[in-house]
Amino acid sequence: QVQLVESGGGLVQAGGSLRLSCVASGGTARSYYMGWFRQASGKEREFVAATSRGAVYNYYSDSVKGRFTISRDNAKNTLYLQMNTLKSEDTAVYYCAAKAGSFTTKLSAGSEYDYWGQGTQVTVSS
């Protein structure tokens, strides 16, 4: 059973940057595909970014491509999301997720993930 704990959220002005972290415990991070999702108030959860177990392949939603960077440090069991040039529409609760098992082309689907963190709030003021 993997536990995921996010941190790094907060209030930032538009155009600013934040780095989110997600620490995994109870398992070996390198065994999992990992991703970031977000959910804005009153909206459905949406995919942000995902990374393969060895961080060779990274995937991004069109809305964050070029602004956000996903990375991982398997030695520290930690997943990161560097968010630059933040916009008000990036305001949401951000969730870290981990997927066990084999590769799938559906890493953008929340239903593929087995474990979820509690989320960290990111608020971007305009």
Salt bridges, closest charged atoms under 4 A:
GLU46 OE2 - ARG38 NE 2.53
ASP62 OD1 - LYS65 NZ 3.40
ASP90 OD1 - ARG38 NH1 2.92
ASP90 OD2 - ARG67 NH1 2.75
